[in-house]
Amino acid sequence: MKDRRITQSKNYKNGSFQNLSSTPTMAPDVSFISILKDMFRRPKSVRPQHMIPSVKTDLKLLFSKEPLIVWFGHSSYLIHCNGKNILVDPVFSGHASPMSFMVKAFNGSNVYTAEDMPEIDLLILTHNHYDHMDVQTINKLTGKVKNYLTTIGVKRSLINLGIPGYAITDLDWWEKEEYNEHLILTATPARHFSGRGIRRGGSLWASFVLEMEGYKIFIGGDSGYDSHFKLIGETFGPFDIAILECGQYNTSWPFIHMMPEETVQACIDLNAATLFPVHWGKFALANHPWDEPIQRVKQSADQKGLRMIAPMIGEPIMIRKNQPDNEQTASDSYLQKEWWKLDL
């Protein structure tokens, strides 16, 4: 029997969840066969030819009274503040697919494991795609996680893994969960889709607004560009930082992932002081060169005068409070090293 939360959602129509705007998975002139052919003809540049550099931080000893982020590659990261740990879309199995020999992590990008994680107060799953919801990792984290936050339809999958229902909160767009006065999360729209295997649209996908210790952080998940970014910015902004996807794009699927230049515009629409681009640096899910997303997004951010951070995997980054002048300080200088230029 289908979950009543699903069938009663205003975002669920005709047997599946829907985006705010019409969102075909592929461009009108593209066929599934052509995408398969391109997949088997991927250039070598989709993977780095050298080992990805990283910083090995002892996450169990982290303490900061102000929010900091540690990125683990792709869309996995830890947000720490004042003794609280929030883990987003953890994928530590070394692959982003149902079979371990497919979509393998870049050499050097999988240096963090579930065993390296501290006690997790809240684990957030933005949607159920394999590169965001890794069952192997979730199983290994069992016992470390106090609470789970996800979208309608994903809760059942977590319960099937043995996670007690009382520990899981599932939200529809615009619903809010207030854990305490210093930790509030609201599910907000994204333009994407869900599915594992051939079934699509059975659970919702989302972005999240995190209000934590006086800071506002936008957790983007996966999304194509659309008017929802401006709507979220007008409703919740300004943000101190927006964590937005910038990779795995293709003109064959222009509505469900953003081009890097659209990532910059989405950050501007959100009224965010700083852009943190993710969804790159670990897995090849598209045909672009592995480092093209960060190069394009940095160029666009520089042109628009938008502050951007791009740390190495494992490098703790302090979130700076949104300031009106948004000027870069001397303490930001180390963020300018372009570590992805591996051949330099």
Buried (B, 14 or more C-beta within 10 A) or exposed (E): EEBEBBEEBEBBEEEBBBBBEEBEBBEEEBEEEEBEEBEEEEEEBBBBEEEBBBEEBEBEEBEEEBBBBBBBBBBBBBBBBEEBBBBBBBBBBBBBBEEEEEBBBBEBBBBBBBEBBBEBBBBBBBBBBBBBBBBBBBEBBEEBBEBBBBBBBBBBBBEEEEBEEEEBBBBBBBBEBEBEEBBBBBBBBBBBBBBBEEEEBBBBBBBBBBBBEEBBBBBBBBBBBBEBBBBBBEEBBEBBBBBBBBBBBBEBBBBBBBBBBBBBBBBBBBBBBBBBBBBBBBBBBBBBBBBBBBBBBBEBBEEBEBBBBBBBBBBBBEBBEBEEEEEEEEEBEEBEEEBBEBEE
